Amino acid sequence: MCTPSIVTEAQKGKIAAYGASFRKATASPFGAKDEIGMLNLIDAQSRDAIVSRADASKIFDLAVDYFVGMPSWDKAGDPAYQIWMTHTPTGEQLADRMGTGKEANELLSYSGDAISMYTHCGTHIDSMNHFGYHGEIYNGFRADAHIGSRTWNVCGAEKHPPIVARGVLLDIAALHGVEELPDSFGIGPADILGCLKHQGCELRVGDVVLLRTGRIRAWPDPVRYMSKAPGLTRAGAELLAKAGAIMIGSDTHTLEQQPSADPDNWQVVHTYLLAEAGVPIIEIVDLEELAAAKIHEYAFFGACLKLRGATGAPMRPVAMPLKC
């Protein structure tokens, strides 16, 4: 089958995108207390269905590593990734911070370190409180009522469950016969439907959908990787959300086409997916090995760091092929 599978009326009742209004935060179909949107579709039955088909003999690591100088979002002044050692073997011998004495420090060779980073650095998720409209995020939570002195009190990264679901790779670059899509290429419905037909696969309610643009081939050049990213248009995002995707991501730092085609909204896909459709996002996913193996359907596993109240958090996603 080469199109999104037919979504039943019962399924539509659990897909937030069908209740969305343009540029308005959507009330969740999962109730007034919902903070995770479409991730609610993950349950014991859906996890068992995909885990039972996973071939654990091969694992594809979809994450990038973290290092000083890595590409990161800095247009709004957010901090780049930094790491520094807080303890070194020779330093401890000199400083004796633990008060254990020279012989103990020579024996133990203690090393330790600390990091500082924007939460949307490297392979990461965007949680439901990352973007909204007019001070309101998904499910009607408002900034003036739900932000404390440091973080949102709702919809933070710690609310995300471990993601265990069917994954679908849409290799848009391969569809167009290129290694990397051109700068600012917009991935719309025709590209998505064409890719499904080209790959001979379908979308199903409950999928994690990842789009390959090929831009990760520019990694780790910060200028080349971060400039004029190809990505989803709002129309493309609407197709995926209404097909029942529970998470959507790509190999770029934005997921969406940059610069935005909407003069009034520089993050048109983020605001749509998070505030209107209730679909969390994953960005900077390395899809090259998976694409080279031509694996378009797989078991997706990933869990983000439980950073309480955070708008984003690092994730280490992996993919496993499915047994025949």
C-alpha positions in Angstrom: 0.0 0.0 0.0 1.4 3.4 -0.9 -0.8 5.9 0.9 -1.7 6.7 4.5 -4.0 3.9 5.8 -7.6 4.8 6.2 -8.2 6.5 9.5 -11.5 5.3 11.1 -14.0 7.7 12.7 -13.1 6.1 16.1 -9.4 6.8 15.5 -10.1 10.3 14.4 -11.6 10.9 17.8 -8.2 10.3 19.4 -6.2 12.3 16.8 -5.9 15.9 18.0 -5.3 17.2 14.5 -9.0 16.6 13.6 -10.1 19.0 16.3 -7.5 21.7 15.5 -8.3 25.3 14.6 -5.9 27.5 12.7 -3.4 29.2 15.1 -5.3 28.1 18.2 -4.2 25.7 20.9 -6.2 22.5 20.7 -8.1 20.9 23.6 -6.8 17.4 24.0 -9.0 14.5 23.1 -7.4 12.7 26.0 -8.8 14.9 28.7 -8.1 18.2 30.5 -5.1 16.9 32.3 -3.3 15.5 29.2 0.3 16.8 28.8 1.8 14.4 26.2 -0.6 14.6 23.3 -0.5 11.9 20.7 2.0 9.9 22.8 -1.1 8.7 24.7 -1.6 6.2 21.8 1.3 4.2 23.1 -0.1 1.4 25.3 0.8 -2.2 26.3 -0.8 -3.7 23.2 1.0 -1.3 20.7 4.3 -1.9 22.5 4.0 -5.6 22.4 2.9 -5.6 18.8 6.2 -3.9 17.7 8.6 -5.5 20.2 7.4 -9.0 19.1 8.5 -8.2 15.6 11.9 -6.5 16.4 15.1 -8.1 15.2 17.5 -7.3 17.9 20.5 -8.7 16.0 20.9 -5.4 14.3 20.6 -2.0 16.0 20.8 1.4 14.2 21.9 4.2 16.5 20.0 7.4 15.3 21.7 9.9 17.7 24.6 12.2 17.2 27.3 12.6 19.7 27.9 15.8 21.8 31.2 17.8 21.6 32.5 21.3 21.9 31.9 23.1 18.6 29.0 21.0 17.5 26.2 22.7 15.5 23.6 24.1 17.9 20.9 26.7 17.8 22.4 30.1 18.7 20.3 32.6 16.7 18.5 33.7 19.9 21.6 33.7 22.1 21.2 30.2 23.5 24.3 28.6 24.9 26.4 26.2 22.9 27.4 22.8 24.2 30.3 23.0 26.7 32.0 20.3 28.8 34.8 20.7 31.3 36.5 18.5 33.8 35.7 19.1 37.4 38.2 16.5 38.7 41.4 15.2 37.1 43.8 12.6 38.6 46.7 15.1 38.9 44.4 17.9 40.0 43.1 15.8 42.9 46.6 14.9 44.0 47.4 18.7 44.2 44.0 19.9 45.6 42.9 16.9 47.6 39.3 18.1 47.4 38.0 15.0 49.1 40.5 15.2 51.9 41.6 11.7 51.5 45.3 12.3 51.3 48.1 11.9 48.8 48.3 8.1 48.7 44.6 7.7 48.2 44.5 10.2 45.4 47.4 8.5 43.7 45.6 5.2 44.0 42.2 6.3 42.7 42.9 8.5 39.7 39.6 10.4 40.1 38.1 12.0 37.0 34.8 13.9 36.7 33.1 16.5 34.5 30.2 18.8 34.0 28.2 20.1 31.0 26.2 23.1 30.0 23.9 23.2 27.0 20.7 24.4 25.5 18.1 21.7 26.0 17.5 21.7 22.2 21.0 20.6 21.4 22.0 17.4 19.6 19.4 14.7 19.0 16.5 15.8 21.1 12.7 16.0 21.6 10.6 19.1 21.6 7.9 18.8 24.4 4.4 20.2 24.2 5.3 23.4 26.1 8.0 24.5 23.5 5.6 26.6 21.3 2.1 27.8 21.4 -0.1 30.8 20.4 -0.7 34.0 22.3 0.7 32.6 25.6 -1.3 29.4 25.4 0.1 25.9 24.6 -1.6 22.6 23.8 -4.6 21.7 25.8 -5.2 25.2 27.0 -2.4 25.6 29.5 -1.4 29.2 29.8 2.0 30.8 30.5 0.5 33.2 33.1 -0.9 30.3 35.1 1.5 27.4 34.5 5.1 28.8 34.5 7.0 28.9 37.8 10.2 30.8 38.6 12.3 28.5 36.4 10.2 26.2 34.2 6.7 25.3 33.0 4.8 23.3 35.6 3.1 21.3 32.8 3.9 19.5 29.6 7.6 19.1 30.4 10.1 16.6 29.0 9.7 14.4 32.2 6.1 13.6 31.2 7.2 11.9 28.0 7.0 8.1 28.3 9.7 5.9 26.7 8.8 5.7 23.0 8.3 2.1 21.8 6.4 2.2 18.4 6.5 1.4 14.8 8.8 3.7 13.0 8.6 4.8 9.3 11.5 6.4 7.4 10.5 8.7 4.6 13.6 9.1 2.5 12.6 12.2 0.6 16.1 12.8 -0.7 16.1 9.3 -2.3 12.7 10.0 -3.8 14.2 12.9 -5.7 17.4 11.0 -6.6 19.7 13.2 -4.6 22.0 12.7 -1.6 20.7 15.9 0.0 17.7 18.1 -0.7 18.4 21.6 -1.8 18.5 24.5 0.6 15.0 25.5 1.9 13.3 22.7 0.0 9.7 22.4 1.3 8.4 18.8 1.9 4.7 18.9 1.2 1.9 16.3 0.7 3.0 15.4 -2.9 6.5 14.5 -1.6 5.2 12.4 1.3 2.7 10.5 -0.9 5.3 10.1 -3.6 7.8 8.7 -1.1 5.3 6.2 0.3 4.6 5.0 -3.2 8.3 4.9 -4.1 9.1 2.8 -1.0 6.0 0.7 -1.1 5.0 1.3 2.5 2.1 2.9 4.4 1.5 5.2 7.4 -0.5 3.8 10.3 -2.0 5.4 13.4 0.6 5.3 16.1 3.7 5.7 13.9 6.9 7.6 14.7 7.6 9.2 11.3 11.2 10.3 10.4 12.0 12.3 7.3 15.4 12.1 5.6 16.6 15.2 3.8 20.2 14.3 3.7 21.2 17.5 5.5 23.0 15.5 8.2 25.7 14.8 5.6 26.8 18.4 6.3 27.4 17.5 10.0 29.4 18.7 11.9 29.9 21.9 9.9 27.9 24.4 11.9 27.4 26.9 9.1 26.5 24.4 6.4 24.3 22.3 8.6 22.4 25.1 10.2 21.7 27.2 7.1 18.5 27.2 5.1 17.4 23.8 6.2 15.0 21.8 3.9 12.0 20.5 5.8 8.3 20.0 6.3 5.7 22.5 5.2 2.6 23.0 7.2 0.6 21.1 4.6 3.0 18.2 4.9 2.8 18.3 8.7 -1.0 18.3 8.5 -1.0 15.1 6.3 1.3 13.3 8.8 -0.6 14.4 11.9 -4.0 13.5 10.4 -2.6 10.1 9.5 -2.1 9.5 13.2 1.7 10.1 13.7 2.5 10.2 17.4 6.0 11.9 16.8 7.5 13.4 13.8 11.2 14.2 13.2 14.0 14.6 10.7 17.8 14.9 10.3 17.7 18.7 10.4 17.8 21.0 13.4 14.4 22.6 12.6 12.3 19.7 11.1 10.6 22.4 9.1 11.5 24.3 6.0 13.7 27.3 6.7 13.2 30.2 6.2 9.4 29.9 6.9 7.1 30.4 4.0 4.7 32.2 6.4 5.7 35.8 6.9 3.8 36.0 10.2 5.2 32.8 11.7 8.8 31.8 11.7 8.0 28.4 13.2 4.8 27.4 11.4 5.3 23.7 11.6 6.4 23.7 15.3 3.4 25.7 16.3 1.1 23.6 14.3 2.4 20.2 15.5 2.8 21.1 19.1 -0.1 23.5 19.8 -2.7 22.4 17.3 -2.0 18.7 16.6 -0.5 17.6 19.9 2.5 15.9 18.1 5.9 16.1 19.8 9.0 16.6 17.6 12.4 14.9 17.4 15.3 16.7 15.7 18.8 16.1 14.5 18.3 12.4 13.9 21.0 10.5 12.0 19.2 8.5 9.4 22.1 7.8 7.0 22.8 4.2 8.0 19.1 3.3 8.2 18.6 4.8 4.7 21.6 3.1 3.2 20.2 -0.2 4.4 16.8 0.7 2.8 15.0 0.0 6.0 11.8 2.0 5.8 9.8 0.2 8.5 11.3 -0.7 11.9 10.9 -0.8 15.6 11.6 2.6 17.1 12.9 2.9 20.7 13.8 6.1 22.4 13.6 7.8 25.8 14.5 11.4 26.6 16.1 12.7 29.8 13.4 13.4 32.4 14.2 17.1 32.7 11.3 18.4 34.8 9.4 21.2 33.1 11.9 21.4 30.2 10.8 22.4 26.7 13.2 19.9 25.2 15.6 17.1 26.2 18.3 14.9 24.7 17.1 11.5 23.4 19.1 8.4 22.3 16.8 6.8 19.7 17.5 3.4 18.1 15.9 1.4 15.3 15.7 -2.3 14.9 14.6 -4.0 11.7 11.4 -6.0 11.7 11.3 -9.8 11.4 9.7 -11.2 8.2 
